[in-house]
Amino acid sequence: MRTHVVDHPLVAHKLTTLRSQETDSPTFRRLTDELVTLLAYEATRDVRVDPVTIQTPVSAADGVKLSSPKPLVVPILRAGLGMLDGMVRLLPTAEVGFLGMIRNEATLEASTYAERLPDDLSGRQCYVLDPMLATGGTLAAAIQFLVDRGADDITAICLLAAPEGCARVEADLAGLDVPVQLVTAAMDEKLNEKGYIVPGLGDAGDRLYGVAH
């Protein structure tokens, strides 16, 4: 897995505010949206394009257009939904699928509880959205799920990542013959005993949407 930690002052600035426990949910959602657009700019550097010739008001010009089939954006429910608007703002013609995965808090293993994706993803570039790459089990399972459907190029966009999570994804997908890239705003120090990223930003889903009682 190729890992790209985006080194940009605006990314660092927005991430700093996201981390703060003083940041309320509306501000957290807005900053997540803005931060994802910045990360998506880096994540789509290798998006597939085809040459095209168009006519400007002055003359013909060579350019490019997104290749077909279109890229597929896949937020992992529920927290990944908070990243969707920021991604499709940059890539509005992409198609969107959904993957519901839940982590067992005792075993830290991920399982799929819902999906809305094409049955055949052959030849598709997929962009997976998940705020936190913590233990790595959820992301590894999501990538394997997409590859099993035929996806042949996958980029994961995460606000934060932990070294343990990256190592888990690489280990779980060691035999995968598909390019996988991670784009993140920061590689944090470690996981704590509960599987949370340190220093991290807490539970991204709860901070995006609040805690339902």
C-alpha positions as CSV (number, residue, x, y, z in Angstrom):
1,M,0.0,0.0,0.0
2,R,1.4,3.4,-1.0
3,T,0.8,6.0,1.7
4,H,0.7,9.7,1.1
5,V,0.5,12.1,4.1
6,V,-0.6,15.4,2.7
7,D,1.9,18.1,3.8
8,H,0.1,21.4,3.4
9,P,-0.4,24.3,5.8
10,L,-4.2,24.5,5.1
11,V,-4.6,20.8,5.8
12,A,-2.6,21.1,9.1
13,H,-4.7,24.2,10.1
14,K,-8.0,22.6,9.5
15,L,-6.9,19.3,11.1
16,T,-5.8,21.2,14.3
17,T,-9.3,22.7,14.7
18,L,-10.9,19.2,14.0
19,R,-8.8,17.7,16.8
20,S,-9.9,20.2,19.4
21,Q,-12.5,19.0,21.9
22,E,-13.9,22.6,21.9
23,T,-15.0,22.2,18.2
24,D,-18.8,21.6,18.0
25,S,-20.5,19.3,15.5
26,P,-21.6,21.9,13.0
27,T,-18.0,23.3,12.8
28,F,-16.6,19.8,12.7
29,R,-18.8,18.9,9.8
30,R,-17.9,22.0,7.9
31,L,-14.1,21.5,8.4
32,T,-14.3,17.8,7.5
33,D,-16.0,18.8,4.2
34,E,-13.3,21.4,3.5
35,L,-10.4,19.0,4.5
36,V,-11.7,16.2,2.4
37,T,-11.7,18.4,-0.7
38,L,-8.1,19.2,-0.1
39,L,-7.2,15.5,0.4
40,A,-9.3,14.6,-2.6
41,Y,-7.2,16.9,-4.8
42,E,-4.1,14.8,-3.9
43,A,-6.0,11.5,-4.1
44,T,-7.2,12.0,-7.6
45,R,-3.8,12.8,-9.2
46,D,-3.9,9.4,-10.9
47,V,-7.6,9.5,-11.9
48,R,-8.0,7.9,-15.3
49,V,-8.5,10.3,-18.2
50,D,-8.8,10.0,-22.0
51,P,-7.6,12.6,-24.6
52,V,-10.2,14.8,-26.2
53,T,-10.1,17.7,-28.6
54,I,-12.5,20.6,-28.0
55,Q,-13.1,24.0,-29.7
56,T,-12.3,27.2,-27.8
57,P,-13.6,30.5,-28.9
58,V,-10.2,30.9,-30.6
59,S,-9.1,27.5,-31.9
60,A,-9.1,23.8,-31.4
61,A,-7.4,22.6,-28.2
62,D,-6.3,19.2,-26.9
63,G,-7.5,18.3,-23.4
64,V,-8.7,15.3,-21.3
65,K,-11.9,14.0,-19.9
66,L,-12.6,11.4,-17.2
67,S,-12.4,7.9,-18.6
68,S,-15.3,5.5,-18.6
69,P,-16.4,3.7,-16.5
70,K,-16.6,6.7,-14.1
71,P,-14.8,6.6,-10.8
72,L,-16.8,5.2,-7.9
73,V,-16.8,7.0,-4.5
74,V,-17.6,4.6,-1.6
75,P,-18.2,6.1,1.9
76,I,-18.1,3.6,4.7
77,L,-21.2,4.1,6.8
78,R,-21.9,6.0,9.0
79,A,-18.9,8.3,9.5
80,G,-17.8,8.2,5.9
81,L,-21.0,10.0,4.9
82,G,-19.5,13.2,6.5
83,M,-16.8,13.1,3.9
84,L,-19.0,12.5,0.8
85,D,-19.9,16.1,0.0
86,G,-16.3,17.3,0.1
87,M,-15.3,14.5,-2.3
88,V,-18.1,14.9,-4.9
89,R,-17.5,18.6,-4.9
90,L,-14.2,17.9,-6.5
91,L,-15.4,14.9,-8.6
92,P,-19.0,15.7,-9.4
93,T,-19.4,13.2,-12.2
94,A,-18.3,10.2,-10.1
95,E,-20.8,7.6,-9.1
96,V,-21.5,6.9,-5.5
97,G,-21.9,3.6,-3.7
98,F,-22.3,2.8,0.0
99,L,-20.8,0.2,2.2
100,G,-22.0,-0.4,5.8
101,M,-19.4,-1.9,8.0
102,I,-19.3,-2.2,11.8
103,R,-16.5,-3.0,14.1
104,N,-17.0,-5.4,17.0
105,E,-15.6,-3.4,19.9
106,A,-14.5,-6.6,21.7
107,T,-12.7,-8.3,18.9
108,L,-12.1,-5.2,16.7
109,E,-13.1,-7.3,13.7
110,A,-15.2,-5.7,10.9
111,S,-18.3,-7.1,9.3
112,T,-20.6,-5.9,6.5
113,Y,-24.2,-5.1,7.4
114,A,-25.3,-3.2,4.3
115,E,-24.1,-2.4,0.8
116,R,-25.4,-0.5,-2.2
117,L,-22.8,-1.1,-5.0
118,P,-22.8,-2.4,-8.6
119,D,-22.4,-6.2,-8.8
120,D,-19.6,-5.8,-11.3
121,L,-16.8,-3.3,-10.6
122,S,-14.5,-4.5,-13.3
123,G,-12.2,-1.8,-14.5
124,R,-13.4,0.7,-11.8
125,Q,-11.2,3.1,-9.8
126,C,-12.7,3.3,-6.3
127,Y,-12.2,6.0,-3.7
128,V,-13.1,4.8,-0.2
129,L,-14.0,7.4,2.4
130,D,-13.4,6.6,6.1
131,P,-12.4,9.3,8.6
132,M,-10.2,7.1,10.8
133,L,-7.7,4.4,9.9
134,A,-7.3,3.0,13.4
135,T,-7.1,-0.8,13.8
136,G,-7.3,-1.2,10.0
137,G,-9.8,-4.1,10.1
138,T,-12.7,-2.1,8.6
139,L,-10.7,-0.5,5.8
140,A,-9.0,-3.8,4.9
141,A,-12.3,-5.6,4.8
142,A,-13.8,-2.8,2.6
143,I,-11.0,-2.9,0.1
144,Q,-11.2,-6.7,-0.1
145,F,-15.0,-6.4,-0.7
146,L,-14.4,-4.0,-3.6
147,V,-11.7,-6.1,-5.1
148,D,-13.9,-9.2,-4.9
149,R,-16.4,-7.2,-7.0
150,G,-13.7,-6.5,-9.6
151,A,-12.3,-3.1,-8.7
152,D,-8.8,-2.8,-10.0
153,D,-7.5,0.5,-8.4
154,I,-8.4,1.7,-4.9
155,T,-7.5,4.9,-3.0
156,A,-8.6,5.3,0.6
157,I,-9.0,8.8,1.9
158,C,-8.8,9.1,5.7
159,L,-8.6,12.2,7.9
160,L,-6.2,10.4,10.3
161,A,-4.2,7.1,10.3
162,A,-2.3,5.1,12.9
163,P,0.8,3.1,12.1
164,E,-0.9,-0.1,13.5
165,G,-3.8,0.4,11.1
166,C,-1.6,0.8,8.1
167,A,0.4,-2.3,9.1
168,R,-2.8,-4.3,9.5
169,V,-4.1,-3.2,6.0
170,E,-0.8,-4.1,4.4
171,A,-0.8,-7.5,6.1
172,D,-4.4,-8.4,5.4
173,L,-4.0,-7.4,1.7
174,A,-0.5,-8.7,1.2
175,G,-1.5,-11.1,-1.6
176,L,-3.7,-8.5,-3.4
177,D,-2.7,-7.8,-7.0
178,V,-4.4,-4.5,-7.1
179,P,-2.8,-1.1,-6.5
180,V,-4.0,0.4,-3.2
181,Q,-3.2,4.0,-2.0
182,L,-3.8,5.7,1.3
183,V,-4.2,9.5,1.4
184,T,-4.4,11.1,4.9
185,A,-3.9,14.4,6.6
186,A,-1.7,12.9,9.3
187,M,0.0,9.7,10.6
188,D,-0.6,9.8,14.3
189,E,1.5,8.3,17.1
190,K,-0.3,5.1,18.0
191,L,-3.5,3.4,19.2
192,N,-4.5,3.2,22.8
193,E,-5.8,0.2,24.6
194,K,-9.4,0.8,23.3
195,G,-8.3,1.0,19.7
196,Y,-8.6,4.8,19.4
197,I,-6.0,6.9,17.6
198,V,-3.7,9.0,19.8
199,P,-3.7,11.9,19.8
200,G,-6.5,11.5,17.3
201,L,-9.7,13.5,17.4
202,G,-12.1,11.1,19.3
203,D,-15.0,9.3,17.7
204,A,-15.4,10.9,14.2
205,G,-19.0,9.6,13.8
206,D,-20.1,11.0,17.2
207,R,-18.4,14.3,16.5
208,L,-20.0,14.6,13.1
209,Y,-23.5,13.6,14.0
210,G,-23.7,13.7,17.8
211,V,-24.5,10.7,20.1
212,A,-28.0,9.3,19.7
213,H,-29.7,8.5,23.0
